[in-house]
Amino acid sequence: MLDLLFNFSHHLRRRWVYGLTSLLVAFSVILTTPQSSQAFSVLELLLRGVQIIQLSTLSDNQEVALGQQINDQLVSSELTLYSDRTINNYVNQVGQNLVPYSDRPNLAYTFQVVESDDLNAFATMGGFVYVTTGLIKAADNEAQLASVMSHEIGHIAARHSLKQMRELAVAQGIASVAGLDRNTAVNLGVELALRRPNSRRDEFEADQKGLATLQKAGYAPIAMPTFMEKLRNQASLPEFLSTHPAVSDRIQALNQAIDPRTASTGKGLDNSAYRSRISSLS
C-alpha cells in the first residue's frame, strides 16, 4: 500500500514539475523576444485561455475550421449569397466534379454563389470558393465557369491564403512566438479574401494547377485562356483580374501549357446547354 501511495505521489510530482518547466520555458522565450510588450500580451492571452494558432503547422482539419469561421464572417457581414437553389446546386455540381482531380481532393469543399453584378471569384482556406452571379452570366459555357473555379481550387491546393496570412501578420507585427490569436486570424482571412491581391507567382501557380485540374476533369482546356481573353477585351477589367498580374502574360503561359491538338477536346463547350442551365439567373 505504501509503495502504491509513493508511486502515485511521485507521478503527480513529476507531472507538476513537467508542467511548471514547460511554463517557465515558454515564459523565458517570451521574455527574450525583441517585442517585449507584445510578448507579455501573448502570455496574458495564454493565461486567459484565448486560443492561439500556429499557421505553419495547421492540419487540414484545423485549416477547414479556420476557413469556416472566415466564411461565417464573410456571409454574415460582407457578402449576400444568391438564394436560387437551382443555380447553387449547379455551381456546386461543377465544383465538386473538379475536386477529385485537384491536388487536395480530401478537403470538404464548399462552393457558394454571391449575388453581385461584379465579375469576380475568390477563395479562402479550407476549401471555400465564391463565384458571383455576374461572372456566371459572363461565361459562355460550363468549361469557362469551371476554369475559373479550378483556378480558385488551385489557390486552396497551394495553401496561398495561409502563406499570405503569415506574411501579413508578420508585416503588421501581430504574429508572435506563440502564434496568432484565432480572432485576429479570422479578421485577416476576411481582409485577404476581399481586398488583398495574390502575388504574381501565386497567380501563375494557381493557373497551372487549375489548368491541370480542368483537363483531368474532362473539360476542354482552351476554355481557361479563352475566358480570360474575353474578359480582358471588356471596357473595364473585371475585379478578379484587375488586381492580378498582367492578364496577357497569364494567357500566354496558359496557351504554352496547352497542347493545340487537344485544346478544344473535352466537355463543357456547348454554349446553348450552359445558357439553359443558368436560365433562372435574372
Secondary structure, DSSP 8 states (H G I E B T S, - for coil): -HHHHHHHHHHHHHHHHHHHHHHHHHHHHHHTSS-HHHHHHHHHHHHHT--EE-GGG--HHHHHHHHHHHHHHHHHHT--B---HHHHHHHHHHHHHHGGGSS-TTS--EEEEE--SS--EEEETTTEEEEEHHHHHH-SSHHHHHHHHHHHHHHHHTTHHHHHHHHHHHHTT---SS-EEHHHHHHHHHHHHHH----HHHHHHHHHHHHHHHHHTTB-TTHHHHHHHHHHTSSS--HHHHTSS-HHHHHHHHHHHS-TTTTT-SB---HHHHHHHTTT--
